[in-house]
Amino acid sequence: MSLIDDLVKLEEEAKELVAGADDAAKLEAARVELLGRKGRITGLMRMMGKLAPEDRPMMGKRANEMRQLIEGMLDERTTEMKAVALKHALEHEAVDITLPGIRPQIGHQHLIKQIIEEAEDIFCGIGYTVESGPMVDTSYYNFTALNAPMDHPSRSARDTFYVVDNNPGSVAHPEAHAHGESDVLLRTQTSGVQIHTMESQKPPIYMICPGTVYRPDTADACHLPQFNQIEGLVVDEGITFGDLKGTLDYFVKCMFGEDRKTRYRPHFFPFTEPSCEVDVSCHVCGGKGCNFCKHSGWIEILGCGMVDPNVLINCGIDPEKYTGFAFGIGAERVAALRYDLPDLRTLMTGDMRFLNQF
């Protein structure tokens, strides 16, 4: 068989080989078999030396034409395969731009954080500062410096989370033996921040101390073992109960509305004297009486009073020169009264269907 016959046969086989390649790997294998260093065309070109000199130019021309033909078939097949792949992608992976897009969910502050920041804005607007302190403190700052007696029920392990003091250099305070565990505890109130502030700053002091507090309460509709307080303290010359009442009336109207009224009832707190609890008129019935306010027309919101002189003395402040007042309100309680929340536990479940309302 002559080389011309071999070229004709190679052309037919090349067409079948290229046409039968249905993926990129098979097409590359066909290219190597036909045009590679050890391919069919290369093998025929090496046989040119056996031809007569006068036949070599014609056969060389035919071999080059065959190479170009095969390269064209490979390119054409490659283009066809890319077109098929693109069509498949468009049919199965296409994005319908006429459909509405998926908007990313943008987070927002938790309701309790919103309440705290709103309270901060209210008090900072009348010249108060925002102070913070340790969440793990000693019983001195949480109780003793606040004039709480050693037998006060709040010191009981049933009402306070005491923790083991693992500091080897610490010396237990004598009062630690009152509850038999430790002098260190998770703060039950942010009042300890007031003591830290009075020890580090000289009057006049106008401050609030919002923060998380901890008590071993069973979670129910009205109680949480972890909640947030917003406490305030004023120490200055000439401070009277009238200043306390005016400040809290202003806060209540800013937080709950201009139409809300306040009522002050005598009460007892170890760290204030005189002390009272503050009620706000019921927003459901407007103070007329309903099931929500137990037909009293009032809802309790916070406790307050004039700072007990013993507390000032414990902090090195002269009670003959300075007087002051303090107050404390629960952020969760504000949220519950403001938005009619029947169960405080809903604030802690992380249910976005509930939290997205605020």
Secondary structure, DSSP 4 states (H G I P E B T S, - for coil): --HHHHHHHHHHHHHHHHHH--SHHHHHHHHHHHHSTTSHHHHHHHGGGGS-GGGHHHHHHHHHHHHHHHHHHHHHHHHHHHHHHHHHHHHHH---TTSPP-PPPPP---HHHHHHHHHHHHHHTTT-EE----SEEEHHHHTGGGT--TT-GGGSTTTS-EE----TT----GGGGGTTS-SEEE-SSTHHHHHHHHHHSPSPEEEEEEEEEE--PPP-SS--SEEEEEEEEEEETT--HHHHHHHHHHHHHHHH-TT--EEEEEEEETTEEEEEEEEEE-TTTTTS--TTTTTSSEEEEEEEEEEPHHHHHHTT--TTT-EEEEEEEEHHHHHHHHHT-S-GGGGTS--HHHHTT-
